[in-house]
Amino acid sequence: MAKTFLTARWVNLALLQYRVEASALAPYLPEGLELDLYEGSPFVSLVAFDFLDTRVKGVRWPGHVHFPEVNLRFYVRDPKTGERGVSFVRELVPKGMIAWTARALYNEPYARARMASTTTEDDASIRIEHNWTFRGKDHALTVRAAKPPTTPPEDSLEHFFKEHSRGYGRSRSGRTIRYRVEHPVWSVYSEPRAEIRVDFGSLYGEAWAPLSEREPDSVVLAVGSEVRVEPLAKGG
């Protein structure tokens, strides 16, 4: 078994889903995979969450233990194994060393941005807020939801978008890179409502600009948990 690359707690994961055309994802699709469709369509998710208690190869790096992340991801599957997973258009973090390491070691599309996140909650509700600045433009996302959290069934929309055992990327030579992502099934908060001020074009390129004018097709706010990520050999 490969040595675990990363352990952490991922908490309060906001997932905002947008139905898109398959052609928009073709440039990002790793070799040997196909798009994983929900109700016949591909989707991207804008995902915002907090990394806590982060360890890289077992080491807690001072100043790099707790931080937010915002990413744009899409859903793929391996037609040979049936494994479902995610791949990324871009991942933003506030730590330059984290972004550099992910790009250098695994060619992951990480970039650094000025970022902040806050969580406010009481017995009945939770509110998460993310603010970030990238290439001179400010962006913000707020999600409110009701407690208590519950675990949705396996055939639900929430389960489809939040539960994946694989991550996929591409090496500089074009080879597909595979990761195992382990965590227990996540519960979700009910009645999530999102307020979005995001310029998708400036974040991800002009092809994504129309998403700025759209409401998401669905919103999920997952509780999160401890996670473990490890690279896999080809075919693993």
N, C-alpha and C positions, 0 to 999 in steps of 0.2 A: 504494500500500500504506500502511495506517495506521502511524503511528509506534509502535515497540515501547514498550509501557507498562512492562513488567517483565521483567528477566532475573535468574536466580538459579540456584542448585543446590538441587534438592529431593532429600534423601537419606534412606535407611532408612524408606521409607513402609510403615507397618503399616496394612493394610486388613482390617477385621473386618466380614463381611457378615451381614445379617439379612433374612430373607424377611418382607415386610410386605404388608398389603392395599393395593390401589390407592387406596382411599378415604382412607387416611392421607396420601397424597402429593398428592391433588387440590388442596389449598389452596396448594401450593408450585409447581405445574406452570406454567411460563411459557407464554404464549399461543402457539398454533401448533405446539406440540410434543406428543409422546406419550411415554408411559413405554417405556423400553427394557427388555424382559423377558429374564430368563435362565431357561431351562427353563420358560417359561410364567408366571413370577412376577416382580413387581417386588421390588427389594431396596434397602435403604439400607446404606451403609458408614460405620462409624466409622473415620476416617482420622487417623493421627498421624504427623508427620514433622518434619524440620528444614529450615528455610530457611537457606542459606549464600550468602555473596557476593551479597547482594541489591542490585540497582540499580533505582531507579524513574526511568524516562525517562533512563537512563544515569548517574544520580547515586547514589553510595553515601552514604546519610545516616548520620552518626556515631550509634552506638548502635542502629541499625536495620538492621544488615547480617546478623547471625546470630541466629536465634530459632526456637523451635518453633511449630507450629500443630497444632490438633486441630479437625476438622470432622466434621459429619454430612452426607453427600451422597447423592444418588440419581441414577439413570441415565435419560437421555432420548434421543430421536432426533427429527430433523426429517423428517416423512413426505414432504416434497417433494424433499429432497436425499439422504436416507438417512444424513446425517451423525450420528454418535453423539457424545454428550457427557454432561456432568455438570451438575447444579444442586445448590444447597446449602440445607439447613435452617438451619444456623448455623455460623460459622467463628470460632474463638477464637485470639487471638494475645496475647502479653504486652505489646505496645506500643500505647499509646493512640493515638498519631499514625497508625499503620498502620490501626487499626480506623476511626478518624475519616475518613481519606482514602478508604478503600474504600467507606464508607457515603456520603460526600458526593459523590464523583465518579461512582460506579457503582451506588449503592444496594445494594451487596453486604451480606449479613447478618452482618457482622463485629461482634465484641464483644471487650472486653479482659478478660483473666483473669490471675491470678498463675500462672505456668507455669515448669516446668523440665524438661529432658530430659537423659538420659545414655546413652552408648553404650559397651558393653564388648565387646571381641572378641579372639579369638586365631586361630590358623591353622585351627581346626576349627569355630568357632561364633561367633555374634554374639548379643548381648542388648541390646535397647533398652528404655528405661523413660521414661514420661511421667507427670508429676504436675502437677495443676492445681487451682486453687480458683476457683470461680465462684459468686457470690451466696451466699458463706458456707459452701459445701459442698466437701469435698475429693474428688478423683477420681484414679484411677491406672490405668495400663495398662502391662503388661510383655509383651514378645514375645521369645521365644528361637527360634533357628533354626540350621540346620547349613550349613556351607560345603562346597564352593564353590557360588556361585550359578550358575544355568543359565537359558537363555532358553526359556520354555515355548512350545509350538506355538500357532498362531493360533486353533485351535478349543478351547483349554483354558479352564477356569474362570479361571485367573490372568490370562490375556490379556484376557478379557472385562471384568474389573473394573479392570485397571490401565491399559489403553490407550484413550485418547480424544483426539480432536483439537479438541474444542470445549468451551467452558464457556458456560453460559446463566444469565441472571438476568432481573430485571424492574426497569424504571425506576419512579419514583414515579407515573408516569402509567399504568403497566401495560404499557408497550411491552416486548417481549422484547429483551434485550441479548445480543449474541453476542460471544464471544472465540475467537481461535485460540490453541491451546496446542501448542507444538512441542517435541518431545524425541525422542531415539532410543528404540527399543523397550527396555523395562527388563527386566533379568534379575531372578530371584527366588531367595531362599534356600529350602532344602528343609526339610521337617518343621517348619513354624512352629507354635509353641504359645503361647497367650495366657493371661495372668492379668489379669482385669478387675475393677476396683472402680469402677464408673461408675453414677451416679444419672441415668438418662436423663430422668426426669421433671423434675428440677430444671434440667437443662441445656437441654431442648428443649420442655418442656410436658408436661402430664399424659397426653396422648394417646400419648406415647412411653414412659411409665413401665414397661409390661410388658417392654420389652427388658432392663431391669435384672435380671430373673429368668431370662433365657435365655442359653444358650451361643450364640456366633455359629455360623451355618451353615457358614462357611468363614473361614480366616485366610490372608492373603497378606502376605509381607514382601518388598518390592521394593527393589532397590539404589538406584534413582534416577539422576539425571543433571542436567546443565544443562538449563534450560527457558527458553522465551521465550513471553511472553503479550502479545497485542495485540488491541485491540478491532476489531470488524468492522462495516462498514456493514450496514444491514438487508438480509438475504438473502445476506450474505457467507459 
